[in-house]
Amino acid sequence: MHSKDGGKDWLEAELADTLDEDYELELSEPALSLEIRKVYKKAHPDTIDRQTYFRELIRLQSELIKLQDWVAHHKKKIVVIFEGRDSAGKGGVIKRITQRLNPRIARVVALPAPTERETSQWYFQRYVPHLPAGGEIVLFDRSWYNRAGVERVMGFATPDQVEEFFRDVPEFERMLVRSGILLVKYWFSITDEEQQMRFLMRIHDPMKQWKLSPMDLQSRVRWEGYTKAKEEMFARTNISEAPWYIVEGNDKKRARLNCIDHLLNQVPYEPIPHEEIALPERVFNPNYERKVLPPELYVPQKY
């Protein structure tokens, strides 16, 4: 058992490590226009202070580990869908959820555009193989709701295909729930002005330009089209078995904490007892002599 002070030391060490990562991210934006920084700072009120944010994030992540243990122990199945405006912060939340979890239990599914063969399949067919087995959590970074959003707005799906999707998806999701899957759906919402600012920051930061796809840029042009599509999607797919939950995303830090806290509250998990782990003694063979490996096998120590 760790002493109280020992636990505090662990928390401080974790906090320091996470803060260092945050500083790295800030330092990775050397080309970001000072003018954009000024405008962005002026447009945003002060968010949660860094120390408070990371303390709360680490606390929530420790609860996610308990949730993971409960899912694995009881062979539960959880699907979490992340949808929303481009640049609304879905990826940042997913990263914080999975950061300390076992990737064999909690995995992220982010499918590319469908192939020619997949476009000829039953629409939900490409998603079904990625659904969880017992003891797994699957996080969909965009999902079958592409048909209600980008495919509809960009004209990749016909009106008949969109209508068929709206008829099918409520029953498809009810089938998932009846099969024992806990299905949680999040929509990340940001304002028009906030999305524009985030896109500008990505354009002017060479380390973030990869995040901007042609579809992202079109989402600026078609803001109202996406709004109308979202409104109909909510009206026709917000079923009691799997309701939508909207995450206000203008403040990234609050969005992350609020979403993780809410997700934890959707699952009736409880701590799973573990046997105390003891490190076994190393077996020592007096006749074994460690061989010297060729120096060219080693990575050069430049730092």
N, C-alpha and C positions, 0 to 999 in steps of 0.2 A: 504494500500500500504506500502511496506517496503521501508525504506530509502536506499540510496546507501550504506551507511556504514553497515546497517543491512544485506543487500544482501551479502556484502563482508564477514561479520561475519559468515553467513550461509555457504558460500563457504569454508571458513577456517575450520569450524567445520566438514564439509563433508570430506574435504581433510585430516584432522587429523584422522578421523575415518577410512578412506580408507587406509591411511598409516599404521595404527595400524594393520589392517588385513594383509597387506603385510608383516609386521614384523613377525606376527604370522606364516605365511607360511614359512618364512625363518628359524624361530626358530624350526619348526616342522621337520627339517632334521638333528637331532643330530648324526645319525649313518652314515651320508654320508662321504665317504672316503675323507680325506684331499687331497690325491693325485688326486682324480677325480675332486675335486674343483679346484685345481691348473691347471689341464689340461683344464678343461672347461673354466676357466677364460682366459687362454692363447689363446684358440681357438676362443674367442669372443671379438671383439672390444667393446668399451664402447657403451652402448645403450643410449636411451633417459634418461636424468636424472629423478629421481623419482618425483620431484615436477612438472616438465613440463608434464610428462606422466599422472599423476593423475589429474592435472588441465584440460588437454585436454580430458581425459576419462570422467570426470564429465560433461564437456561441451557437449560432444557427447551423453552421457546418458540423459541429459536434452532434447536434440533434439529427442531422441528415445521416450521420454514421449509425446512429441508433435505429433510424428508419431502415437503412440498408440491412442491418443485421436482422431486423424483424422480418423484412421481405424475404431474405434468404432462408431464415429459420422456418417460416411458415409457408414457403413456396408461393408467396403472393405474386400478383402480376399488376404492374402499374404502367400506364401510358400517360405521358404529359405532352400536350401539344402546345407549341409556341408559334403564334401567328402575330401579325401586326404590320404596322408601317415599316418600310425600309429605314434602317438606322435607328429604330426605336429602342434598341437595347436588348433584343432577344438573346443574341450571342453572348453578351456580357453576363446575363443571368445564368444561362446554361453553363458557362465556364465556371461560375462560382458554385453552382450546384454540384458539378462533377469533380471539382478540384481535388477533393480529399476522399472521393469514393473509389471503390474497386471497379475498374472498367469492365470486368467480367460480369458484374452485376448491374451496374448503371452504364448504359451506352447511349450515344447520340446517333440519331439517324438524320442525315442531311442529303437527300437524294438529288442527283443532277437532273437536268431536263430529260424527259422520257425518250427512249430510243424509238426508232420507227416500229420495231416489233411491239414495244410496250404500248404505243399509241393504239394498236389494234386489239389490245387485251381489254377485258373487263376493267373499268377504271380503277377499282380498288385493289386489283390483283398485285400490282407492284409494291404495295404497302404491306400486304398481309404477311409476306415472309419475314418482315422486320418486327412483327408483334412479339411481345415477350412470352417466354415459357415461364413455368413456375420458378419463383426466386429471382426475377429480373425486373429492372426498371428501364423503360425505353423513353427517351426524350426526343421528340420529333422537332427538329429545327425546320419548320414549315412541314406541311403534311398534305393529306388529301384535300385540304381546303384551298390548295393552289387553284383548283377548278373554279371556286367561287370568287377568287381574287385575280391573280395575275393572268390566268388563262382566259378568264372572261373579259377583263378590261383590255388586254392586248389582242384579243380576237383569236387566240389559239384554240378556243373551244367554241363550238356553234351554240346558238341559243337553245337548241334542242338538247345538246349535251349538258349544258348548264342546268336546264330544267330537270333532266333525268337525274343529275347529281343531287339536286335539292329534294327530289322525291326519295332517293335511295339512302342518303347519308343518315337521316334519323334512325331508320331501321338497321342500317349497318352498325351504327354506334350502340344501339340497343342490343344487338347480337353480341357485340364485344363485352358489354356490361354483363349480359346474362351468362357469358362464358367464364365470368370471374375476374375480368379486367376492371381495375379502377381507372376510369378515364377522366383526366382533368384537362381543361382547355383554357389557355390564356391568350388574350389579345393585348398586345402592347400598343398603347396609344400615345402619340406626341402631337404637338401643334404643328401647323403649317410652317410657322416661323422657325421652330426648333429643328424640324427636318432640314430646312434650307441651310441653317447654320451648320449642322453636322455634315451635310454634303460638302459645303464650302471648306470645312476643316479637312475633310478627306482629300479633296481635290488638291489642296495646298500642302499636304503632308505625303511625301513620297513613300513613307512606310505604311500608309493607310489607303493609298490609291487602289490597291488590289481589291478593297472592299466595295468599290463602285463598279457595278456591272451596267451594261446598257439598259437592263430592265430597271435598275435603280434610278437611272437618270430619267427614264420614261415615266417613272412614278411621280416625278416632280411635275411633268407636263400634264399628267392625267390625275392630279390630286383629287378633283371632284368625282371623277369616274370611280376611283378606289373608294371614296367615301360612300357613294351610292351602293356600290357592291357590298361593302362592309355592312351597311344598314340592312340590306335584304338578307345577307348571310345570318346576321344575328336573329332577325325576325323568323327565319325558317329553320334554323338549326340549334336554337337555344332550348334544348329538351331537358326535362327534369332529371333524366338519367345521367346526363352529361352537359350541365349548363356552361355557358361562357363566363369567364371572369376577366374583367378589364383591369390592366395594370397601367396606372398613370406613369409615363416614362420620361417626362421632361427632366426630372431629377434622377440621374442614373443610380446614384447610391441608394436613395430611398426606394426606387423601383426594385433594386436587387433584394434589399432587405424585406420589403413588403411581400414580394412574390415568394421568396423562400419561406417566410413565416406562414403565409397563407397555405402553401403547399403542404407544409408539415401539419397544419390543422385539418387538412382533408383526409388524413390517414390515421386510423386508430392504433398507431404503433405503440409499443411499450418496450422497455429495456429487456434484452435477452441475457439471461445469466451466462457467464463465461467461466470456464475453469481457469484458475490462475496459471499463467504461463511461466515456466521456468526454463532458463537456458541450459541445455544439457552440456555435460563436460565434453571437451574435445578429445577424440581418440588420438593418443600419441604413440606412434610406431618408431622406436629407436633405430630401426634398420632403414628407415626412409630418409633419403637425402634429396632435398629440393633442387631441381635442375636449374641452371642459369639459362635464361632464354636469350636469343639473339637480340641485340639492342634495336635492330630495325623494326622489331614488332611493337615497340613502344611509341606512343604518341609523343612528339617532341614537347618538352616543357618550356613553352615560351613565356609563361606568366608566373 
